[in-house]
Amino acid sequence: MTEPTLTNAPGPELVDAAKGHDPATIELRRAIHQDPELGLQLPRTQERILESLTGLGLDITKGESTTSVVADLDTGKPGPTILLRGDMDALPLQEDYPSDFRSSIDGAMHACGHDSHVAMLASAARLLSENTGEFNGKVRFMFQPGEEGFHGAKYMIEEGVLDGVDRAFAIHIISNMPDGMFFSKGGSLMASADRFEITVSGSGGHASMPHQTIDPIPAAAATITGIHTMVGREIDAARSGVVTVAHVEAGTTNNIIPPSAFIEGTIRSLDEETRSTLHSSLERVATNTAAAHGCGCSCEVVPGYPVTVNDPEASALSGAVADNLFGAGNFVEMPQAVMGAEDWSYVLNQVPGSMAFMGACPTDLSPGEAAPNHSNLMRLSEDKFHHGVAMYAAMAMVRS
């Protein structure tokens, strides 16, 4: 793709200005980290966001169905509306790494960096509000709850967050990528994520007399093997697809054959054709394998997040902006997508935009040593948060 021609692209001076906001960025991040909330209702996190935006001259709207925050910055000059997003919610996980701002809530932890997304975006709002003379148009700050499986972006879209938006950009922090560097690619960046539930039904009885039963366990075992074999036999090797059985449940003790067995797992793909093929193949394998064992079967696929697809031009723009800000080499074009999923996909299905990963590997560790996102020991370097602040701000200011 041709390198984009940039207009009004900020340089290192914006990074220096962002660094001046480090104390506020880190203070907000730690406050949110210490007080994590789950799902779509995050009132304490919402209140901290509202406090951080006070006095910036923003037009602020609180969500109706969730505790989202939408804040608009209007330069008063004609131009595009650029959406910047930071997600707010934590994970249902016990934090086991000791720190002065360790989670105070049992069973909840910011193990995916959303606390840093909020803090960097709030500081970007302050930075942009100080520099409205340097660009035109509007900036919309999207503080979104419920990314971790709750479809929070979808609720915000239904409430109008994308109305009038011309381009969108998001950052996702990664704990085991090099600190302060950005990684992205055009096209499919992250996978779709669907959940499946299979119940294999037989008839139970005494484990010493299986001939008097229809045992669902061998059928379930064969189904699991068939599912894992199915992917490599039905999906073109040039495409990416994953089906993982992650939860199996059957029986209560050693001498009872149960009446049913339950299988649950995830389906991941990087394009809708593969996604559809995996859905139909899963149902066929499950149903027919159960029938071959004399069992019944119910198979349900619960749709999750779509494929996250970066607009190629928007992704190239983010790379050029990063080069302007930090110099060549701080933005890496990823060779392939990752199989994690994001509800940012809902936004990118409707407006051109992109997401970039930002490394925040702790300075005392190498990326290979750092605990990954979603780990109970996950932690972040705060040294380069100003890179994220500057990147958010620059993506709102630049024109191509």
C-alpha positions in Angstrom: 0.0 0.0 0.0 1.2 3.5 -0.8 2.5 5.4 2.2 -0.2 8.0 3.2 0.5 11.6 2.8 0.0 13.3 6.1 -1.2 16.8 6.8 -1.0 18.4 10.3 0.9 15.4 11.6 2.4 16.1 15.1 6.0 15.2 15.9 8.1 14.6 19.0 6.9 17.8 20.6 3.5 16.2 21.2 5.2 13.3 22.9 7.0 15.7 25.2 3.7 17.4 26.0 2.1 14.0 26.7 4.9 13.2 29.1 3.9 16.2 31.1 0.7 14.5 31.8 2.4 11.4 33.2 1.5 12.1 36.9 -2.2 12.4 36.1 -2.2 9.4 33.8 -0.5 7.1 36.3 -2.6 8.3 39.2 -5.8 7.6 37.4 -4.6 4.2 36.1 -3.6 3.1 39.6 -6.9 4.3 41.2 -8.9 2.3 38.6 -6.6 -0.7 39.0 -7.1 -0.8 42.7 -10.9 -0.6 42.4 -11.8 -2.8 39.5 -15.4 -3.4 38.3 -16.8 -6.0 36.0 -19.3 -6.0 33.1 -21.6 -3.2 31.9 -22.2 -1.4 35.2 -19.1 0.3 36.4 -20.3 3.3 38.5 -17.1 4.0 40.4 -15.0 3.9 37.2 -17.4 6.1 35.5 -17.3 8.7 38.3 -13.5 8.7 38.1 -13.6 9.3 34.3 -16.1 12.2 34.8 -13.9 13.8 37.4 -10.8 13.5 35.1 -12.7 15.3 32.3 -14.0 18.2 34.5 -13.1 21.6 33.2 -12.0 20.5 29.7 -15.0 22.1 27.9 -16.3 18.8 26.7 -19.9 17.9 25.8 -20.4 14.8 28.0 -23.1 12.2 27.8 -23.5 9.3 30.2 -24.8 6.0 28.9 -28.4 4.9 29.4 -28.1 1.1 29.3 -24.5 1.0 30.6 -22.2 3.3 32.6 -20.5 4.4 29.5 -19.1 8.0 29.0 -19.1 9.8 25.6 -17.3 13.1 25.6 -17.1 15.4 22.5 -14.4 18.0 21.9 -15.4 20.6 19.3 -12.7 22.8 17.9 -15.4 25.1 16.4 -13.8 24.7 12.9 -15.2 22.5 10.2 -13.6 19.1 9.9 -14.1 15.4 10.5 -15.2 13.7 13.7 -12.6 11.3 15.0 -13.5 8.6 17.6 -11.0 7.5 20.2 -11.9 4.5 22.4 -10.8 3.3 25.8 -12.5 0.3 27.4 -13.1 0.3 31.2 -13.9 -3.1 32.6 -11.8 -5.6 34.5 -11.7 -9.4 34.5 -13.1 -11.9 37.1 -9.6 -12.9 38.3 -7.8 -12.8 41.6 -4.7 -10.6 41.4 -1.6 -12.3 42.9 1.1 -9.8 42.1 1.8 -7.5 45.1 1.9 -3.8 44.6 0.9 -0.6 46.3 -2.2 -0.4 44.1 -3.1 -4.1 44.0 -6.8 -4.8 43.5 -8.8 -4.3 46.6 -11.7 -6.3 45.2 -11.6 -10.1 45.7 -12.0 -11.9 42.4 -11.6 -8.9 40.2 -8.5 -7.6 38.5 -7.5 -5.3 35.6 -5.5 -8.1 33.9 -6.1 -6.8 30.3 -4.9 -3.2 30.7 -8.2 -1.5 30.4 -7.2 0.7 33.4 -4.4 2.0 31.3 -6.6 2.6 28.2 -8.9 4.8 30.3 -6.1 6.7 31.9 -4.3 7.3 28.6 -7.5 8.4 26.8 -8.4 10.8 29.6 -4.9 12.4 29.4 -5.3 12.6 25.6 -8.5 14.5 26.2 -6.7 17.0 28.4 -3.8 17.2 25.8 -6.2 17.8 22.9 -8.3 20.3 24.8 -5.1 22.3 25.3 -4.3 22.3 21.6 -7.6 22.9 19.8 -6.0 25.7 17.8 -3.8 23.0 16.2 -6.5 21.0 14.4 -10.1 21.2 13.2 -13.2 19.1 13.5 -14.4 17.1 16.5 -13.0 14.4 18.7 -15.3 11.9 20.4 -13.9 10.1 23.4 -15.6 6.7 23.9 -15.2 5.3 27.4 -16.7 1.8 27.1 -17.7 -0.7 29.7 -18.3 -4.4 29.0 -15.6 -5.3 26.5 -14.8 -8.6 28.3 -17.6 -10.6 26.8 -20.5 -8.2 27.5 -20.7 -6.6 24.0 -20.4 -3.1 25.5 -19.5 -1.5 22.2 -22.8 -2.8 20.7 -24.8 -1.0 23.4 -23.0 2.2 22.8 -23.5 2.0 19.1 -27.2 1.5 19.6 -27.2 4.7 21.7 -25.5 6.6 18.9 -21.8 6.7 19.7 -21.0 6.4 15.9 -23.4 9.0 14.7 -21.4 11.4 12.5 -18.1 9.6 13.1 -15.6 9.7 10.1 -12.8 7.6 11.5 -12.1 5.6 14.6 -8.9 4.5 16.5 -8.2 2.4 19.6 -5.1 1.2 21.5 -4.8 -2.1 23.3 -2.0 -2.5 25.8 -0.1 -5.8 25.7 2.0 -6.7 28.8 4.6 -8.9 27.0 5.4 -6.7 24.0 8.3 -4.2 24.1 7.5 -1.1 26.1 6.2 1.9 24.2 6.2 0.2 20.8 3.1 -0.2 18.5 2.1 -3.2 16.5 -0.7 -3.5 14.0 -1.7 -4.5 10.4 -4.3 -3.8 7.8 -7.1 -6.3 7.3 -8.0 -9.0 9.9 -6.3 -8.1 13.2 -8.2 -10.3 15.7 -10.5 -13.2 15.4 -14.2 -13.7 15.8 -15.1 -15.5 19.0 -18.2 -17.8 19.3 -19.1 -20.2 22.1 -20.5 -23.6 21.6 -22.5 -25.9 23.9 -23.1 -29.6 23.1 -25.1 -32.0 25.2 -24.8 -35.7 24.4 -27.8 -37.6 25.7 -28.0 -41.3 26.5 -29.6 -43.2 29.3 -27.8 -43.9 32.6 -27.4 -46.9 34.8 -24.9 -49.0 36.8 -21.3 -48.7 35.6 -20.9 -52.5 35.9 -23.7 -53.1 33.4 -23.1 -50.7 30.5 -25.1 -52.9 28.2 -28.2 -51.8 30.0 -27.5 -48.2 29.3 -26.7 -45.9 26.4 -23.4 -44.5 27.6 -22.9 -40.8 26.6 -19.3 -40.6 27.7 -17.7 -42.6 24.7 -19.9 -40.6 22.4 -18.7 -37.3 24.0 -15.1 -38.5 23.8 -15.4 -39.4 20.1 -17.1 -36.0 19.5 -14.2 -34.2 21.1 -11.7 -36.1 18.9 -13.9 -35.5 15.9 -14.1 -31.7 16.5 -10.4 -31.3 16.8 -9.7 -33.4 13.7 -12.4 -31.5 11.8 -10.5 -28.2 11.7 -7.5 -29.5 9.9 -9.5 -31.6 7.5 -12.1 -29.0 6.4 -10.4 -25.6 6.7 -7.9 -24.5 4.0 -4.4 -24.5 5.7 -4.0 -21.0 4.3 -6.9 -19.8 6.5 -7.0 -19.6 10.2 -9.5 -21.4 12.4 -9.5 -22.7 15.9 -12.0 -24.9 17.7 -11.1 -25.7 21.3 -13.0 -27.8 23.8 -12.4 -26.2 27.1 -15.1 -27.5 29.4 -16.3 -31.1 29.8 -18.7 -32.3 32.4 -20.3 -35.7 33.0 -21.2 -38.0 35.8 -21.1 -37.8 39.6 -19.1 -40.8 40.8 -17.2 -43.9 39.8 -20.0 -46.5 39.5 -22.8 -44.5 37.7 -23.1 -44.1 34.0 -24.7 -40.6 33.6 -27.6 -39.9 31.3 -25.8 -37.1 29.6 -22.4 -35.4 28.9 -21.8 -31.7 28.4 -19.1 -30.2 26.1 -18.3 -26.5 25.9 -15.7 -24.5 24.0 -14.8 -21.7 21.6 -14.6 -21.2 17.9 -12.2 -18.6 16.4 -11.7 -17.5 12.8 -10.3 -14.6 10.8 -13.0 -14.4 8.1 -16.7 -14.9 7.9 -16.5 -17.8 5.4 -14.3 -19.9 7.7 -16.5 -18.9 10.7 -19.6 -20.2 8.9 -17.9 -23.4 7.8 -16.8 -24.1 11.4 -20.3 -23.5 12.7 -22.0 -26.0 10.3 -19.2 -28.6 10.6 -19.3 -28.6 14.3 -23.0 -29.3 14.4 -22.7 -32.0 11.8 -19.8 -33.8 13.6 -21.5 -33.6 17.0 -24.9 -34.7 15.8 -23.7 -37.6 13.7 -21.1 -38.8 16.2 -23.7 -39.0 18.9 -26.1 -40.9 16.6 -23.4 -43.4 15.7 -23.2 -44.2 19.5 -27.0 -44.4 19.8 -27.2 -41.1 21.6 -29.1 -37.9 21.0 -27.4 -34.5 20.7 -28.2 -30.9 21.1 -25.6 -28.4 19.6 -25.9 -24.7 20.0 -23.4 -22.0 18.8 -23.7 -18.7 20.6 -22.4 -15.9 18.4 -19.8 -13.7 20.0 -17.6 -10.9 18.6 -17.1 -10.6 14.9 -13.7 -10.5 13.2 -11.8 -7.3 14.0 -10.8 -5.9 10.6 -8.6 -2.9 10.4 -9.2 -0.6 7.4 -5.9 -0.8 5.5 -5.7 2.9 4.9 -6.5 3.7 8.5 -3.9 1.2 9.7 -1.2 2.6 7.4 -2.1 6.1 8.7 -1.5 4.9 12.3 1.9 3.6 11.3 2.9 6.9 9.6 1.7 8.8 12.6 3.8 6.6 14.9 6.9 7.2 12.8 6.3 11.0 13.0 5.9 10.9 16.8 8.6 8.4 17.8 10.9 7.9 14.8 11.2 4.9 12.5 11.1 1.5 14.1 8.6 2.2 16.9 5.7 0.8 14.7 5.9 -2.8 13.6 3.7 -4.2 10.8 2.5 -7.5 12.2 3.0 -10.5 9.9 -0.3 -12.2 11.0 -3.4 -11.7 13.1 -3.9 -12.9 16.6 -6.7 -15.3 17.6 -7.9 -13.2 20.5 -11.2 -11.3 20.0 -12.4 -7.7 20.6 -15.8 -6.0 20.5 -14.0 -3.0 18.8 -15.0 -5.2 15.8 -18.5 -3.8 16.0 -17.1 -0.3 15.5 -14.9 -1.3 12.6 -17.9 -3.0 10.9 -19.5 0.4 10.6 -16.8 3.1 10.2 -13.3 3.0 8.8 -10.7 2.8 11.5 -8.1 0.6 13.2 -6.6 -0.7 16.4 -3.0 -0.8 17.4 -1.4 -2.9 20.1 1.0 -1.0 22.4 3.7 -2.9 24.4 4.1 -2.2 28.1 6.5 -5.0 29.1 7.8 -4.3 32.7 11.3 -2.8 32.5 12.8 -5.5 34.8 11.7 -8.3 32.4 12.1 -9.3 28.8 8.9 -9.8 26.7 9.5 -13.6 26.9 9.5 -13.4 30.7 6.5 -11.1 31.3 3.2 -12.6 32.3 0.7 -12.2 29.5 -2.6 -10.4 29.5 -5.3 -12.2 31.4 -2.7 -13.6 33.9 -3.1 -13.3 37.6 0.5 -12.0 37.6 0.1 -9.6 34.7 1.7 -6.2 35.3 2.6 -3.2 33.1 5.4 -0.7 32.7 4.1 2.8 33.2 7.2 4.4 31.8 5.8 4.8 28.2 2.2 5.5 28.9 2.8 9.0 27.4 3.4 7.2 24.1 -0.2 6.0 24.2 -1.5 9.5 25.1 0.5 11.0 22.3 -0.7 8.4 19.8 -4.4 8.9 20.7 -4.0 12.6 20.4 -2.1 12.5 17.1 -4.6 10.2 15.5 -7.3 12.8 16.3 -5.2 15.7 14.9 -3.7 14.2 11.7 -5.3 14.5 8.3 -4.4 12.4 5.2 
